[in-house]
Amino acid sequence: MLVLGASTLVTVIGIAGLMMNRVVSRTTQAGQEVSHARVSAHSALDLAVWNLVNNPTWRLDEANDAWSVDMNIAGAVINRKYVDEVDGDLANNNVDPVRVYGKATVGDSVRIYSMVMSPSTVGTVDRGIASGADDAEQHSVTDVVYHDSTDLELVVSPSSDVAAVRFTDVQIPQGAIITHAYVQFTADEVWTGPTSLWIKGGAADDSAPITPTLNNIGSRLATVAWEGWTPAAWSVIGEAGPDQRTPDLSSIITEIVERPGWTSGNAMLLAFLGSGTRTAVAYDWDPSAAAQFHVEWTQDMLLYPVRGTWRREPSD
């Protein structure tokens, strides 16, 4: 049996005590790092949300699903990132919900928290031509209005007729923010020559039906906002793709819905004039292939937390 002397026993006990203190110290330090990382990750998430709310160009400034540069705050390294979970593109629109991440690193401890932010109200409108009277042409010389044709000549040189399409029951609240808008046509004839169009809206709270009276289209007040359109060649009859789609008409639609008298459910009119030739399918030939109106809108560009989406993420 090994018998230790008193001095040796004291030394052994002392070494054991030091080892225990180091274990306790390291355990305490690790616990402190975890706690510090946890609190700092919450702060990182708060800062990410603050940046989103207060920086109007954040969608352009931030890369999708990419951590920001390190920021050292109170002994923690924090980062943020944003992920568009709809299409992976932060910059292509202002209405997709975004998952916001906050990360903190303290020593060997890493914590990541996230939550989804979304606009308070987002809406989409898709309306077709409701009757044969809602797509029409007006001859530029005689001012005669035709709305019983089987095609819609957006413009025909050299007469440069004016065409109009009217959409009823447009469900957009007064003052809504328009984020995207266009009209989709279907090619009725092959036309490949150069064409230049100007698009304006009817400056009315509720656009009246188009009637076959002289100058019924041309006599209407037009919006100040307008858009130019140089359509590509229409080479295939029946095609309804990007080449038959107008550019973004948000500025025109915005002017209309910002009118004090605009009410959700009212009608809108869009007029087309210019030079060249493009001929689209009219309602009287095929209602399903006539002009289609698409609008995306929101009532608030700010994003808000979505209840039930907060979560802790796996560490990198």
Secondary structure, 3 states (H helix, E strand, C coil): CCCCCHHHHHHHHHHHHHHHHHHHHHHHHHHHHHHHHHHHHHHHHHHHHHHHHHCCCHHHHCCECCCCCCEEECCEEEEEEEEECCCCCCCCCCCCCEEEEEEEEECCEEEEEEEEEEECCEEEEEEECCCHHHEEEECCCCCCEECCCCEEEEEECCCCCEEEEEEEEECCCCCCEEEEEEEECCECCCECCCCEEEEEEECCCCCCCCCCCCCCCCCCCEEEEEEEECCCCECCCCCCCHHHECCCCHHHHHHHHCCCCCCCCEEEEEEEEEECEEEEECCCCCHHHCCEEEEEEECCCCEEECCCCCEEECCC
